[in-house]
């Protein structure tokens, strides 16, 4: 009988014993394959979500609260010849007309036909002005379908950030009533989002021109999308070539009188990036702020404008040459109102935003250096920027500055001043003092003045265009596709995570495989003794047994692949139901790579063979006569010393667990979880030692 024939006959004859070994190997492989398949499924689901989010979009320029002209997209597209879409995106809310359903945090996007060309598969087509396209999640939330009417209200971006003190209290535009044109699924770009969220957002798409009209942002957008025909470096180069000064939301105008140019921003405050960019343009900064009151003793003038300005910005010499940062110039109206004279100390109180974004009142004192008539610079209404809620108010009682002001404090003389002079500043300080008091993350200037006698408008515009580039104010294309691919590839490896969580299952299956294999070998003690007695070397006998074990491990691991697939589907079902919070309630579909099946099966087979090899070593050290005489029985005799060590270990680990409990920190501390697992391990080891000692005593 040949060696291989003997191996096959052994497999056939002892098939009942081998069945347990085969099942043990199958369980081990199933756990490994299942855990790795979960990782494959989550990675594939993340990639699918990224594809649904971005479609054919590769690059994106996100303006957030910066609104460039929407023609910038066509200018970039015209130079490069690739599709570029301009989008106006704002936050809002949606509701049914009957008020029975509501959705907040809705992404309301003004789009055109170019946007829909980036859809993953299906395209929607042209939108009418009174139509809206909603995605499936929003349609489900509102329980609406094609042809239904929904109400949209969006945040008015205005010129000031929402958390700035002077932002108006009313931040919602009038209701936009629209008919649902279509419900966009993932294939139709309904999931569009630049954020790598696992949950689909609430999306509502309207005609861009309609949304621009509603928000009074004619011709403006704050998001640009580009397709796969251009890389990020080339896109930013083309952006710089297409850039115009108006895209930075700054406006240059000649002031009445024709002696000065005024550079201002639709955002009211010129942010630090733009301010730094134009520092070399030769202009002089202006910062006008709304203060709560100007007080001298028991007399106070409420709610006034105070301007901080560089001394070189004024053609009239209303400031002394040595004007200090702790001094103030006031106009004649304020001096008469407060009964102030030169040398008096005036206290300014005003609102500021703390680092925690809380509104708080601060104050500062200045010495009156000069009192000037309301003429020239002191009568310049253009020093007050276009504060929303203030500029358009005809009367003080109509103010809506976004501050907790008390309109009852407004006196008839204050109303008279507003009627005659509007927001003309009542006081002036140095720009250094103004920046110290009022500069914030929103900006440190409200305007920049240029002397018209020094430069022509064309020269000044060219100079500013050279200095104010998109990259200098934080506008640049980003490769969102590459970022999405990296996010999907570097996400939590759930395959390894579940493999680690299943460690005890794998270890138990391997231990079971080794024990069942050794048990089967012990049943064949007489056969092995005969083989050794007729001249077979122990290594050859061991190789015969390991060959049989390897066949069982390979067959079992192959069967385990099927079980692993079922195990993975059960885990994914749990992730979609009871464990849905672990994946942010995202939809995870089953997917497995062929390499995963191969790796899982091979790992299960190799580990099973190793377990068999380790358990077989001790048995094969017996001589042939003992194997022949032992028959089918094998008894394990533990000595007294072994039993004593087991009892000692049980006591040692048990006492350790007790001590850990006695010195345990509070359950709410950071180390409580680690202590919990530590005590559990000590109790487990102590229990195993005690069980071992008890079994040794019985034997």
PyMOL commands that set and color helices and strands:
alter all, ss='L'
color gray80, all
select helices_A, chain A and resi 3-13+15-54+71-80+113-116+136-142+186-188+208-215+232-242+245-248+272-277+279-281+311-313+332-338+376-379+381-383+396-398+407-409+412-421+431-438+457-467+470-473+480-489+494-501+503-523+525-533+538-576+580-583+594-619+624-630+640-662+672-698
alter helices_A, ss='H'
color red, helices_A
select strands_A, chain A and resi 59-62+68-69+84-96+102-111+131-135+149-154+176-184+202-207+220-221+223-226+250-254+260-265+284-296+299-309+327-331+345-353+359-372+427-430+447-451+478-479
alter strands_A, ss='S'
color yellow, strands_A
deselect
rebuild
show_as cartoon
